[in-house]
Amino acid sequence: MKFSDVILAAATTVVIYGLIYFVFGFGLISFMSSYWAEVSTIILSLLVAGLVGGLVFAGKIQEESRIRAVGKIAVLFAAATMFLTVITFSANSYFGANVKETLQSMYSTGAWTTTDWFTAMQLATFIDVALQVVFTLVFGSIGLYAGSMLRKPKKT
C-alpha cells in the first residue's frame, strides 16, 4: 500500500467520521445531553467510519499485510482527529465554560488565579485529545479491519 493510498484512505475516513459524528451528535447528544452521550457518539462514529472506510479501501488494504495497512491508516486517522479536536476546542467556548463550571463545583471555596485556570484548561484539553487519539486508534482500527474483512478479494 503506497503512502498516497494511506493518505487517501485516512482522509476519506475522516470525512466520513465528521459526517457521521454530525448526524449522531444531533441525535444522541441533544437527546441525552450528557458526557456519556458525547463519548458514545464518538465511539459509534469511529466504528461506522472505520467500517465504511475499510469497506471502500478493502482492495488496497488487502494488497499487503492487513494489520500493517490498517495500522498505517489508523495512525494517520488518529493524527487528523487529534487536529480536529484541538480546532474544535479552540473554536468552541462551551468546552471552557464546562471545565470552569466543573472546577467551580468541585472547589467552590478557593480563589482561582489566571494561571490556575490556564493550567486546568490545558490539562482538560490534553486529556480530551489523548482520549480522542486512543479511541480513534482502538475503535477506528476495529472498524477498518472489520470493514476490510467484509469485502472478499477478487479472484483473477
Buried (B, 14 or more C-beta within 10 A) or exposed (E): BEEEBBBBBBBBBBEBBBBBBEEBBEEBBEEEEEEEBBEBBBBBBBBBBBBBBBBBBBEBBBEEEBEEBBBBBBBBBBBBBBEBBBEBBEEEEEBBEEBBEEBEEEEEEEEEEEEEBEEBBEEBBEEBBEEBBEBBBBBBBBBBBBBBBEBEEEEE
